[in-house]
Amino acid sequence: MAQYSNKDQFWTDESGVQIPYNRTTPIERKKEKSAFALVKKAQKVNEFLQEIKNAVTEATEEILNAEREANNVKLDGKGNFTWYSFDRSIKIQVDVQEAIKFDDIKIASAKEKLMDLIRNNIQGDDFIISLVEDAFQTSRGKLDAKKILSLRKHSSRIKNQQIKKGWDEAMNLIDESISRPKSKSYHKIWVKNQFGQYEAIELNFSAL
């Protein structure tokens, strides 16, 4: 990432072609100057946000360690934790979200197998129809992992052994399709206003 100015005889464009400075337009020169000024400010803000995120993480870990020692508990740190200042005017919240992704081919195979069960005119296990249809509904083109994983708990409700066999095969495909990318943590700091309600200090850490 090279910044060009009127001191540079040539400016190199995105395709690697060198353009003489006198052939650049006033608008291109203004864009060049403004873009780099904005990037520098954004990078400083990004660094500062990262410092705050690290500070929240460190403080929360210290609180957890103190609770572990005082109460002889494990608190493995994989959950969501909220803690407060003495008068509860400040609330610190750390949410850990473990993402779940599905292998497209295996989850499509599981869906097809389950839909076949529905098409076979299920008798006595009609509840399966609504469960499957609801579980595989998408929102903005994405599957709801919680709904799909919740299908596994209904295996014991299926009385028809032939249907149960197909159901269990589909559940195995779902299990095989699962991958768990690195979890993300979200940090929030809240301050109680004059009406006794918590207002969040807007800090977008999710992309860090």
N, CA, C and O of each residue as an XYZ file, in Angstrom:
832
protein
N       0.857     -1.190      0.000
C       0.000      0.000      0.000
C       0.889      1.234      0.000
O       1.447      1.620      1.027
N       1.006      1.840     -1.167
C       1.883      3.004     -1.310
C       1.050      4.264     -1.495
O       0.113      4.293     -2.292
N       1.402      5.298     -0.752
C       0.700      6.575     -0.911
C       1.493      7.472     -1.850
O       2.701      7.646     -1.695
N       0.787      8.040     -2.832
C       1.441      8.897     -3.817
C       1.113     10.366     -3.566
O       0.052     10.705     -3.042
N       2.054     11.228     -3.954
C       1.859     12.674     -3.832
C       2.486     13.361     -5.037
O       2.982     12.703     -5.952
N       2.457     14.689     -5.028
C       3.032     15.442     -6.151
C       4.561     15.330     -6.217
O       5.187     15.803     -7.165
N       5.143     14.702     -5.203
C       6.596     14.494     -5.218
C       6.978     13.269     -6.049
O       8.140     13.087     -6.411
N       5.983     12.437     -6.343
C       6.251     11.228     -7.121
C       6.048     11.513     -8.606
O       4.999     12.003     -9.023
N       7.056     11.200     -9.381
C       6.986     11.453    -10.825
C       5.972     10.534    -11.497
O       5.293     10.928    -12.446
N       5.877      9.291    -10.988
C       4.927      8.337    -11.544
C       4.054      7.741    -10.430
O       4.519      7.528     -9.311
N       2.795      7.480    -10.756
C       1.887      6.768     -9.866
C       1.589      5.420    -10.520
O       1.277      5.377    -11.710
N       1.677      4.312     -9.765
C       1.414      2.985    -10.306
C      -0.018      2.585    -10.016
O      -0.439      2.576     -8.859
N      -0.791      2.247    -11.080
C      -2.194      1.887    -10.878
C      -2.329      0.416    -10.499
O      -1.326     -0.283    -10.357
N      -3.580     -0.062    -10.333
C      -3.831     -1.415     -9.824
C      -3.325     -2.512    -10.751
O      -3.098     -3.639    -10.311
N      -3.145     -2.190    -12.039
C      -2.640     -3.193    -12.981
C      -1.124     -3.134    -13.135
O      -0.542     -3.864    -13.937
N      -0.484     -2.245    -12.346
C       0.969     -2.146    -12.388
C       1.504     -1.169    -13.418
O       2.717     -1.063    -13.603
N       0.620     -0.460    -14.083
C       1.045      0.513    -15.092
C       1.436      1.823    -14.423
O       0.698      2.335    -13.581
N       2.582      2.364    -14.789
C       3.048      3.624    -14.228
C       2.440      4.799    -15.003
O       2.596      4.909    -16.219
N       1.753      5.662    -14.275
C       1.107      6.831    -14.870
C       1.857      8.088    -14.441
O       2.044      8.305    -13.244
N       2.290      8.921    -15.388
C       2.968     10.174    -15.021
C       2.058     11.034    -14.149
O       0.848     11.090    -14.367
N       2.644     11.700    -13.166
C       1.861     12.505    -12.236
C       1.004     13.541    -12.953
O      -0.140     13.782    -12.569
N       1.574     14.165    -14.020
C       0.826     15.212    -14.708
C      -0.370     14.687    -15.495
O      -1.153     15.472    -16.030
N      -0.518     13.350    -15.572
C      -1.668     12.771    -16.249
C      -2.755     12.323    -15.267
O      -3.807     11.835    -15.678
N      -2.492     12.493    -13.964
C      -3.529     12.210    -12.972
C      -4.425     13.432    -12.836
O      -3.983     14.561    -13.050
N      -5.682     13.204    -12.479
C      -6.643     14.301    -12.376
C      -6.672     14.864    -10.957
O      -6.262     14.190    -10.013
N      -7.160     16.109    -10.803
C      -7.290     16.687     -9.455
C      -8.151     15.825     -8.531
O      -7.875     15.733     -7.335
N      -9.196     15.194     -9.081
C     -10.062     14.338     -8.255
C      -9.290     13.110     -7.777
O      -9.408     12.721     -6.615
N      -8.502     12.497     -8.659
C      -7.701     11.328     -8.280
C      -6.699     11.695     -7.188
O      -6.459     10.909     -6.271
N      -6.120     12.881     -7.287
C      -5.155     13.323     -6.271
C      -5.848     13.553     -4.934
O      -5.307     13.221     -3.879
N      -7.047     14.124     -4.985
C      -7.801     14.361     -3.744
C      -8.215     13.038     -3.100
O      -8.123     12.880     -1.883
N      -8.675     12.078     -3.929
C      -9.046     10.768     -3.420
C      -7.862     10.081     -2.750
O      -8.003      9.475     -1.688
N      -6.683     10.185     -3.389
C      -5.479      9.556     -2.845
C      -5.159     10.102     -1.470
O      -4.877      9.341     -0.544
N      -5.202     11.423     -1.330
C      -4.876     12.069     -0.055
C      -5.910     11.725      1.015
O      -5.556     11.388      2.144
N      -7.199     11.815      0.648
C      -8.279     11.572      1.624
C      -8.336     10.115      2.060
O      -8.541      9.823      3.238
N      -8.153      9.188      1.097
C      -8.227      7.762      1.421
C      -7.187      7.368      2.452
O      -7.493      6.648      3.403
N      -5.957      7.836      2.270
C      -4.899      7.465      3.207
C      -5.070      8.146      4.554
O      -4.698      7.584      5.584
N      -5.629      9.352      4.560
C      -5.893     10.035      5.832
C      -6.941      9.262      6.627
O      -6.817      9.105      7.842
N      -7.975      8.781      5.935
C      -9.027      8.015      6.601
C      -8.524      6.667      7.096
O      -8.889      6.230      8.188
N      -7.684      6.002      6.298
C      -7.133      4.706      6.695
C      -6.298      4.842      7.973
O      -6.389      4.006      8.872
N      -5.496      5.888      8.044
C      -4.656      6.090      9.229
C      -5.508      6.280     10.481
O      -5.196      5.735     11.539
N      -6.595      7.066     10.354
C      -7.481      7.279     11.496
C      -8.189      5.980     11.879
O      -8.309      5.647     13.058
N      -8.657      5.252     10.862
C      -9.362      3.996     11.122
C      -8.451      2.979     11.803
O      -8.890      2.260     12.700
N      -7.192      2.912     11.388
C      -6.248      1.970     11.984
C      -5.978      2.315     13.446
O      -5.827      1.424     14.281
N      -5.919      3.616     13.753
C      -5.714      4.028     15.142
C      -6.908      3.625     16.000
O      -6.743      3.131     17.115
N      -8.122      3.843     15.464
C      -9.326      3.464     16.198
C      -9.363      1.954     16.395
O      -9.708      1.471     17.474
N      -9.005      1.206     15.344
C      -8.988     -0.251     15.416
C      -8.043     -0.736     16.499
O      -8.376     -1.639     17.265
N      -6.855     -0.130     16.560
C      -5.876     -0.500     17.585
C      -6.410     -0.202     18.988
O      -6.207     -0.981     19.920
N      -7.095      0.938     19.122
C      -7.628      1.322     20.424
C      -8.747      0.380     20.851
O      -8.829     -0.010     22.016
N      -9.616      0.012     19.892
C     -10.688     -0.939     20.196
C     -10.118     -2.289     20.615
O     -10.649     -2.944     21.511
N      -9.038     -2.697     19.963
C      -8.405     -3.961     20.329
C      -7.847     -3.892     21.753
O      -7.908     -4.868     22.501
N      -7.307     -2.732     22.114
C      -6.799     -2.551     23.483
C      -7.933     -2.661     24.497
O      -7.773     -3.278     25.551
N      -9.094     -2.052     24.171
C     -10.236     -2.123     25.085
C     -10.745     -3.553     25.193
O     -11.060     -4.030     26.283
N     -10.822     -4.231     24.053
C     -11.283     -5.623     24.064
C     -10.369     -6.475     24.937
O     -10.841     -7.278     25.743
N      -9.063     -6.295     24.775
C      -8.110     -7.057     25.583
C      -8.263     -6.738     27.061
O      -8.132     -7.617     27.913
N      -8.541     -5.467     27.361
C      -8.696     -5.044     28.753
C      -9.941     -5.681     29.368
O      -9.910     -6.127     30.515
N     -11.049     -5.723     28.596
C     -12.279     -6.356     29.087
C     -12.052     -7.849     29.307
O     -12.482     -8.407     30.317
N     -11.380     -8.485     28.363
C     -11.093     -9.918     28.481
C     -10.235    -10.200     29.706
O     -10.510    -11.130     30.464
N      -9.198     -9.395     29.897
C      -8.288     -9.595     31.031
C      -9.002     -9.374     32.361
O      -8.824    -10.142     33.306
N      -9.819     -8.307     32.426
C     -10.538     -8.015     33.671
C     -11.527     -9.121     33.992
O     -11.656     -9.524     35.148
N     -12.232     -9.618     32.971
C     -13.209    -10.690     33.178
C     -12.520    -11.968     33.641
O     -13.030    -12.672     34.513
N     -11.368    -12.265     33.062
C     -10.626    -13.457     33.469
C     -10.155    -13.334     34.926
O     -10.144    -14.316     35.667
N      -9.772    -12.129     35.318
C      -9.367    -11.911     36.713
C     -10.541    -12.135     37.663
O     -10.383    -12.720     38.734
N     -11.730    -11.659     37.254
C     -12.926    -11.866     38.061
C     -13.246    -13.356     38.170
O     -13.567    -13.858     39.247
N     -13.153    -14.056     37.031
C     -13.424    -15.493     37.032
C     -12.442    -16.239     37.931
O     -12.837    -17.128     38.684
N     -11.174    -15.879     37.852
C     -10.167    -16.527     38.697
C     -10.459    -16.294     40.172
O     -10.292    -17.191     40.997
N     -10.898    -15.077     40.497
C     -11.231    -14.766     41.888
C     -12.422    -15.594     42.358
O     -12.441    -16.080     43.490
N     -13.420    -15.754     41.483
C     -14.593    -16.568     41.821
C     -14.201    -18.041     41.974
O     -14.687    -18.731     42.870
N     -13.321    -18.512     41.093
C     -12.873    -19.905     41.179
C     -12.208    -20.169     42.529
O     -12.476    -21.172     43.189
N     -11.340    -19.247     42.915
C     -10.589    -19.426     44.166
C     -11.491    -19.288     45.383
O     -11.377    -20.054     46.340
N     -12.394    -18.302     45.342
C     -13.239    -18.039     46.503
C     -14.293    -19.115     46.712
O     -14.633    -19.450     47.847
N     -14.818    -19.663     45.594
C     -15.945    -20.589     45.702
C     -15.613    -22.027     45.311
O     -16.484    -22.897     45.312
N     -14.332    -22.270     44.974
C     -13.884    -23.615     44.615
C     -14.732    -24.210     43.480
O     -15.247    -25.323     43.579
N     -14.857    -23.420     42.392
C     -15.603    -23.867     41.213
C     -14.694    -23.773     39.991
O     -13.658    -23.109     40.031
N     -15.089    -24.444     38.900
C     -14.236    -24.487     37.712
C     -14.448    -23.291     36.792
O     -13.480    -22.654     36.377
N     -15.717    -22.974     36.466
C     -16.018    -21.880     35.538
C     -15.060    -21.922     34.346
O     -14.119    -21.134     34.254
N     -15.326    -22.862     33.438
C     -14.371    -23.128     32.361
C     -14.165    -21.985     31.378
O     -13.264    -22.050     30.541
N     -14.997    -20.921     31.464
C     -14.760    -19.748     30.625
C     -15.351    -19.842     29.239
O     -15.157    -18.935     28.429
N     -16.080    -20.933     28.934
C     -16.646    -21.095     27.600
C     -18.060    -20.519     27.496
O     -18.641    -20.476     26.411
N     -18.605    -20.080     28.625
C     -19.969    -19.567     28.602
C     -20.018    -18.060     28.484
O     -19.037    -17.414     28.115
N     -21.181    -17.510     28.804
C     -21.375    -16.068     28.789
C     -21.370    -15.562     30.224
O     -21.985    -16.157     31.109
N     -20.672    -14.460     30.441
C     -20.524    -13.948     31.795
C     -20.874    -12.462     31.858
O     -20.521    -11.687     30.969
N     -21.574    -12.083     32.927
C     -21.911    -10.682     33.172
C     -21.546    -10.359     34.610
O     -21.859    -11.120     35.526
N     -20.886     -9.235     34.801
C     -20.557     -8.809     36.152
C     -20.744     -7.300     36.282
O     -20.842     -6.596     35.277
N     -20.794     -6.801     37.529
C     -21.221     -5.428     37.788
C     -20.247     -4.706     38.723
O     -19.460     -5.322     39.443
N     -20.334     -3.384     38.681
C     -19.646     -2.574     39.684
C     -20.417     -2.697     41.000
O     -21.498     -3.285     41.032
N     -19.870     -2.146     42.078
C     -20.448     -2.328     43.414
C     -21.909     -1.876     43.478
O     -22.748     -2.585     44.033
N     -22.224     -0.695     42.912
C     -23.604     -0.196     42.965
C     -24.423     -0.601     41.742
O     -25.535     -0.115     41.535
N     -23.852     -1.505     40.930
C     -24.496     -2.038     39.732
C     -24.822     -0.952     38.699
O     -25.704     -1.134     37.859
N     -24.116      0.165     38.765
C     -24.322      1.224     37.770
C     -23.576      0.903     36.475
O     -23.866      1.480     35.427
N     -22.611     -0.024     36.553
C     -21.857     -0.445     35.373
C     -22.012     -1.951     35.216
O     -21.867     -2.707     36.177
N     -22.306     -2.372     34.002
C     -22.456     -3.793     33.706
C     -21.465     -4.179     32.607
O     -21.407     -3.536     31.558
N     -20.696     -5.221     32.856
C     -19.742     -5.732     31.875
C     -20.232     -7.091     31.399
O     -20.522     -7.975     32.205
N     -20.323     -7.250     30.097
C     -20.883     -8.484     29.540
C     -19.940     -9.065     28.485
O     -19.503     -8.365     27.572
N     -19.638    -10.348     28.626
C     -18.818    -11.064     27.649
C     -19.608    -12.279     27.169
O     -19.914    -13.177     27.953
N     -19.932    -12.301     25.887
C     -20.674    -13.407     25.298
C     -19.755    -14.176     24.352
O     -19.142    -13.597     23.456
N     -19.671    -15.481     24.566
C     -18.863    -16.337     23.693
C     -19.798    -17.140     22.810
O     -20.629    -17.901     23.305
N     -19.664    -16.972     21.508
C     -20.527    -17.671     20.567
C     -19.704    -18.653     19.746
O     -18.782    -18.276     19.023
N     -20.067    -19.919     19.880
C     -19.377    -20.968     19.135
C     -20.149    -21.238     17.844
O     -21.260    -21.766     17.872
N     -19.560    -20.878     16.739
C     -20.228    -21.026     15.453
C     -20.292    -22.494     15.038
O     -19.398    -23.284     15.343
N     -21.362    -22.835     14.341
C     -21.514    -24.183     13.787
C     -21.743    -24.060     12.293
O     -22.614    -23.310     11.853
N     -20.964    -24.795     11.511
C     -21.147    -24.820     10.076
C     -21.427    -26.251      9.634
O     -20.997    -27.214     10.268
N     -22.158    -26.363      8.530
C     -22.508    -27.685      8.008
C     -21.820    -27.935      6.673
O     -21.690    -27.033      5.847
N     -21.383    -29.172      6.477
C     -20.909    -29.590      5.169
C     -22.129    -29.633      4.242
O     -23.096    -30.344      4.517
N     -22.080    -28.871      3.143
C     -23.257    -28.703      2.281
C     -23.800    -30.029      1.759
O     -25.013    -30.237      1.742
N     -22.915    -30.923      1.334
C     -23.362    -32.183      0.737
C     -23.998    -33.092      1.784
O     -25.057    -33.672      1.546
N     -23.353    -33.214      2.937
C     -23.887    -34.105      3.973
C     -25.197    -33.586      4.547
O     -26.107    -34.371      4.813
N     -25.306    -32.264      4.743
C     -26.554    -31.740      5.314
C     -27.676    -31.843      4.288
O     -28.833    -32.046      4.654
N     -27.340    -31.703      2.993
C     -28.355    -31.883      1.947
C     -28.805    -33.336      1.901
O     -29.980    -33.616      1.665
N     -27.872    -34.265      2.128
C     -28.211    -35.693      2.154
C     -29.128    -36.007      3.327
O     -30.087    -36.766      3.192
N     -28.825    -35.413      4.486
C     -29.660    -35.628      5.667
C     -31.064    -35.083      5.428
O     -32.052    -35.725      5.786
N     -31.152    -33.898      4.822
C     -32.453    -33.312      4.532
C     -33.244    -34.196      3.575
O     -34.435    -34.428      3.783
N     -32.588    -34.689      2.526
C     -33.274    -35.549      1.546
C     -33.800    -36.816      2.208
O     -34.914    -37.255      1.924
N     -33.005    -37.395      3.080
C     -33.423    -38.627      3.759
C     -34.634    -38.356      4.649
O     -35.565    -39.160      4.701
N     -34.618    -37.229      5.343
C     -35.742    -36.882      6.211
C     -36.992    -36.548      5.405
O     -38.103    -36.914      5.788
N     -36.804    -35.851      4.285
C     -37.952    -35.517      3.445
C     -38.564    -36.775      2.848
O     -39.776    -36.841      2.646
N     -37.735    -37.771      2.564
C     -38.250    -39.049      2.068
C     -39.157    -39.707      3.109
O     -40.173    -40.313      2.769
N     -38.775    -39.577      4.380
C     -39.610    -40.128      5.453
C     -40.983    -39.457      5.446
O     -42.010    -40.108      5.636
N     -40.979    -38.145      5.223
C     -42.238    -37.411      5.198
C     -43.095    -37.859      4.016
O     -44.304    -38.052      4.144
N     -42.452    -38.018      2.875
C     -43.195    -38.394      1.660
C     -43.807    -39.791      1.765
O     -44.754    -40.115      1.048
N     -43.271    -40.600      2.645
C     -43.758    -41.982      2.770
C     -45.017    -42.088      3.629
O     -45.318    -43.146      4.182
N     -45.748    -40.974      3.733
C     -47.042    -40.973      4.433
C     -46.921    -41.552      5.844
O     -47.477    -42.604      6.161
N     -46.177    -40.826      6.673
C     -45.928    -41.281      8.044
C     -47.246    -41.450      8.802
O     -48.095    -40.558      8.793
N     -47.404    -42.580      9.444
C     -48.601    -42.852     10.215
C     -48.200    -43.030     11.672
O     -47.333    -43.841     11.999
N     -48.837    -42.270     12.529
C     -48.560    -42.384     13.956
C     -47.385    -41.532     14.409
O     -47.215    -41.305     15.607
N     -46.578    -41.060     13.480
C     -45.447    -40.201     13.828
C     -45.552    -38.889     13.046
O     -44.556    -38.366     12.546
N     -46.778    -38.369     12.952
C     -47.032    -37.181     12.149
C     -46.259    -35.954     12.633
O     -46.023    -35.021     11.865
N     -45.870    -35.959     13.898
C     -45.146    -34.808     14.432
C     -43.840    -34.571     13.681
O     -43.315    -33.457     13.682
N     -43.310    -35.626     13.035
C     -42.044    -35.517     12.306
C     -42.160    -34.493     11.180
O     -41.213    -33.759     10.901
N     -43.315    -34.449     10.543
C     -43.498    -33.568      9.390
C     -43.216    -32.117      9.771
O     -42.418    -31.445      9.118
N     -43.863    -31.644     10.812
C     -43.683    -30.245     11.216
C     -42.276    -29.991     11.743
O     -41.722    -28.912     11.534
N     -41.689    -30.982     12.429
C     -40.332    -30.830     12.954
C     -39.316    -30.618     11.829
O     -38.498    -29.699     11.875
N     -39.387    -31.481     10.830
C     -38.417    -31.415      9.731
C     -38.610    -30.160      8.898
O     -37.646    -29.472      8.562
N     -39.861    -29.865      8.568
C     -40.133    -28.682      7.753
C     -39.649    -27.416      8.446
O     -39.086    -26.527      7.808
N     -39.872    -27.341      9.756
C     -39.453    -26.157     10.507
C     -37.932    -26.086     10.626
O     -37.347    -25.011     10.498
N     -37.290    -27.234     10.872
C     -35.838    -27.258     11.103
C     -35.049    -26.798      9.882
O     -34.010    -26.152     10.020
N     -35.536    -27.128      8.689
C     -34.775    -26.822      7.488
C     -35.216    -25.536      6.785
O     -34.803    -25.264      5.657
N     -36.049    -24.757      7.453
C     -36.376    -23.443      6.912
C     -35.157    -22.543      7.048
O     -34.464    -22.568      8.065
N     -34.904    -21.755      6.024
C     -33.742    -20.866      6.045
C     -34.149    -19.441      6.338
O     -35.266    -19.023      6.037
N     -33.228    -18.700      6.930
C     -33.400    -17.270      7.156
C     -32.250    -16.560      6.457
O     -31.084    -16.752      6.800
N     -32.592    -15.745      5.478
C     -31.578    -15.071      4.657
C     -30.619    -16.077      4.018
O     -29.420    -15.834      3.884
N     -31.190    -17.204      3.634
C     -30.401    -18.211      2.939
C     -29.562    -19.088      3.836
O     -28.779    -19.898      3.340
N     -29.701    -18.950      5.157
C     -28.893    -19.736      6.093
C     -29.765    -20.638      6.947
O     -30.882    -20.279      7.319
N     -29.237    -21.812      7.250
C     -29.921    -22.744      8.130
C     -29.732    -22.341      9.586
O     -28.718    -21.744      9.947
N     -30.711    -22.671     10.415
C     -30.621    -22.420     11.849
C     -30.035    -23.673     12.503
O     -30.707    -24.699     12.608
N     -28.786    -23.580     12.938
C     -28.090    -24.747     13.490
C     -28.810    -25.313     14.711
O     -28.868    -26.531     14.880
N     -29.353    -24.459     15.554
C     -30.026    -24.931     16.770
C     -31.236    -25.788     16.433
O     -31.479    -26.814     17.068
N     -31.996    -25.357     15.423
C     -33.187    -26.122     15.044
C     -32.808    -27.483     14.487
O     -33.438    -28.492     14.801
N     -31.770    -27.502     13.655
C     -31.360    -28.770     13.059
C     -30.827    -29.720     14.128
O     -31.175    -30.900     14.144
N     -29.983    -29.204     15.017
C     -29.428    -30.064     16.064
C     -30.502    -30.556     17.039
O     -30.363    -31.618     17.645
N     -31.573    -29.769     17.179
C     -32.642    -30.175     18.099
C     -33.394    -31.399     17.605
O     -34.094    -32.047     18.383
N     -33.261    -31.730     16.312
C     -33.931    -32.909     15.769
C     -33.442    -34.186     16.438
O     -34.187    -35.161     16.540
N     -32.200    -34.185     16.892
C     -31.614    -35.409     17.438
C     -32.328    -35.904     18.694
O     -32.361    -37.103     18.970
N     -32.899    -34.962     19.450
C     -33.511    -35.353     20.720
C     -34.860    -36.054     20.547
O     -35.417    -36.571     21.515
N     -35.390    -36.074     19.311
C     -36.713    -36.661     19.087
C     -36.659    -38.129     18.658
O     -37.696    -38.744     18.409
N     -35.459    -38.684     18.572
C     -35.325    -40.067     18.113
C     -36.141    -41.035     18.961
O     -36.758    -41.957     18.428
N     -36.149    -40.833     20.275
C     -36.847    -41.759     21.176
C     -38.368    -41.682     21.030
O     -39.074    -42.583     21.483
N     -38.879    -40.622     20.408
C     -40.327    -40.451     20.258
C     -40.864    -41.247     19.068
O     -42.076    -41.431     18.949
N     -39.987    -41.717     18.194
C     -40.420    -42.407     16.983
C     -40.651    -43.886     17.298
O     -39.729    -44.590     17.711
N     -41.865    -44.344     17.104
C     -42.231    -45.721     17.450
C     -42.036    -46.683     16.276
O     -41.678    -47.844     16.475
N     -42.267    -46.209     15.080
C     -42.121    -47.046     13.894
C     -40.645    -47.338     13.663
O     -39.868    -46.417     13.414
N     -40.242    -48.623     13.741
C     -38.827    -48.985     13.685
C     -38.206    -48.686     12.320
O     -37.030    -48.330     12.248
N     -38.970    -48.823     11.247
C     -38.440    -48.536      9.923
C     -38.159    -47.042      9.770
O     -37.132    -46.634      9.226
N     -39.095    -46.246     10.264
C     -38.896    -44.791     10.223
C     -37.737    -44.388     11.127
O     -36.932    -43.526     10.776
N     -37.662    -45.029     12.303
C     -36.589    -44.702     13.248
C     -35.216    -45.004     12.641
O     -34.259    -44.264     12.870
N     -35.119    -46.090     11.867
C     -33.851    -46.448     11.234
C     -33.405    -45.334     10.270
O     -32.252    -44.903     10.289
N     -34.345    -44.880      9.432
C     -34.021    -43.796      8.505
C     -33.714    -42.499      9.230
O     -32.834    -41.740      8.825
N     -34.454    -42.252     10.317
C     -34.232    -41.050     11.126
C     -32.825    -41.063     11.720
O     -32.108    -40.065     11.645
N     -32.434    -42.184     12.306
C     -31.105    -42.278     12.923
C     -29.985    -42.131     11.886
O     -28.936    -41.552     12.170
N     -30.221    -42.661     10.689
C     -29.225    -42.489      9.622
C     -29.069    -41.019      9.254
O     -27.960    -40.539      9.019
N     -30.191    -40.315      9.208
C     -30.143    -38.886      8.903
C     -29.436    -38.116     10.024
O     -28.692    -37.172      9.759
N     -29.672    -38.521     11.274
C     -29.018    -37.852     12.404
C     -27.496    -38.058     12.348
O     -26.727    -37.155     12.680
N     -27.077    -39.252     11.927
C     -25.643    -39.516     11.775
C     -25.036    -38.615     10.702
O     -23.917    -38.123     10.853
N     -25.782    -38.405      9.621
C     -25.294    -37.513      8.558
C     -25.164    -36.082      9.073
O     -24.216    -35.372      8.735
N     -26.130    -35.669      9.896
C     -26.060    -34.324     10.486
C     -24.825    -34.199     11.366
O     -24.104    -33.203     11.293
N     -24.577    -35.213     12.203
C     -23.402    -35.187     13.077
C     -22.112    -35.104     12.257
O     -21.187    -34.372     12.608
N     -22.065    -35.865     11.162
C     -20.867    -35.878     10.319
C     -20.681    -34.557      9.563
O     -19.567    -34.220      9.161
N     -21.766    -33.820      9.375
C     -21.690    -32.576      8.595
C     -21.188    -31.386      9.406
O     -20.851    -30.339      8.852
N     -21.143    -31.561     10.724
C     -20.860    -30.423     11.602
C     -19.368    -30.108     11.663
O     -18.532    -31.000     11.807
N     -19.056    -28.824     11.551
C     -17.706    -28.330     11.851
C     -17.867    -27.117     12.751
O     -18.871    -26.408     12.678
N     -16.891    -26.884     13.587
C     -16.969    -25.783     14.554
C     -15.762    -24.863     14.391
O     -14.697    -25.131     14.947
N     -15.924    -23.780     13.629
C     -14.831    -22.812     13.489
C     -14.527    -22.172     14.845
O     -15.239    -22.386     15.826
N     -13.470    -21.398     14.872
C     -13.066    -20.726     16.106
C     -14.202    -19.862     16.639
O     -14.825    -19.111     15.889
N     -14.467    -19.974     17.938
C     -15.551    -19.210     18.543
C     -15.219    -17.720     18.572
O     -14.052    -17.329     18.560
N     -16.271    -16.896     18.611
C     -16.109    -15.454     18.692
C     -16.629    -14.957     20.026
O     -17.598    -15.492     20.565
N     -15.987    -13.939     20.552
C     -16.463    -13.351     21.794
C     -16.919    -11.919     21.535
O     -16.297    -11.174     20.778
N     -18.011    -11.562     22.180
C     -18.577    -10.227     22.044
C     -18.557     -9.560     23.414
O     -19.003    -10.142     24.403
N     -18.044     -8.348     23.464
C     -17.880     -7.635     24.718
C     -18.771     -6.396     24.738
O     -18.804     -5.630     23.775
N     -19.487     -6.208     25.833
C     -20.356     -5.042     25.958
C     -20.154     -4.381     27.320
O     -19.978     -5.045     28.342
N     -20.185     -3.067     27.295
C     -20.093     -2.294     28.531
C     -21.338     -1.417     28.616
O     -21.648     -0.659     27.697
N     -22.042     -1.536     29.734
C     -23.288     -0.801     29.915
C     -23.162      0.152     31.106
O     -22.463     -0.147     32.074
N     -23.837      1.293     31.032
C     -23.880      2.246     32.134
C     -25.334      2.591     32.416
O     -26.105      2.852     31.493
N     -25.707      2.592     33.689
C     -27.091      2.867     34.061
C     -27.368      4.374     33.938
O     -26.610      5.195     34.454
N     -28.459      4.723     33.251
C     -28.795      6.132     33.070
C     -29.635      6.648     34.231
O     -29.852      5.940     35.215
N     -30.106      7.887     34.112
C     -30.844      8.523     35.213
C     -32.187      7.849     35.499
O     -32.782      8.056     36.557
N     -32.658      7.039     34.543
C     -33.934      6.344     34.729
C     -33.744      4.918     35.240
O     -34.707      4.158     35.353
N     -32.502      4.561     35.545
C     -32.217      3.225     36.063
C     -32.123      2.154     35.000
O     -32.151      0.962     35.308
N     -32.011      2.573     33.742
C     -31.906      1.613     32.647
C     -30.479      1.580     32.119
O     -29.798      2.605     32.073
N     -30.028      0.373     31.714
C     -28.679      0.240     31.185
C     -28.624      0.692     29.722
O     -29.447      0.290     28.900
N     -27.642      1.530     29.423
C     -27.396      1.961     28.056
C     -26.018      1.461     27.640
O     -25.034      1.652     28.355
N     -25.958      0.816     26.472
C     -24.691      0.261     26.006
C     -23.796      1.351     25.463
O     -24.253      2.262     24.772
N     -22.507      1.253     25.785
C     -21.502      2.084     25.127
C     -21.151      1.366     23.837
O     -20.629      0.251     23.862
N     -21.437      2.005     22.708
C     -21.297      1.316     21.435
C     -19.820      1.018     21.113
O     -19.024      1.923     20.862
N     -19.494     -0.252     21.130
C     -18.135     -0.718     20.797
C     -18.292     -1.956     19.926
O     -18.723     -3.001     20.412
N     -17.955     -1.854     18.674
C     -18.104     -2.997     17.775
C     -16.809     -3.805     17.733
O     -15.892     -3.502     16.970
N     -16.755     -4.853     18.582
C     -15.562     -5.690     18.639
C     -15.680     -6.925     17.753
O     -14.704     -7.655     17.581
N     -16.863     -7.170     17.186
C     -17.118     -8.459     16.551
C     -16.167     -8.774     15.404
O     -15.924     -9.945     15.110
N     -15.627     -7.752     14.753
C     -14.747     -7.995     13.602
C     -13.277     -8.086     13.988
O     -12.421     -8.314     13.133
N     -12.981     -7.908     15.271
C     -11.568     -7.907     15.696
C     -11.078     -9.326     15.922
O      -9.919     -9.528     16.282
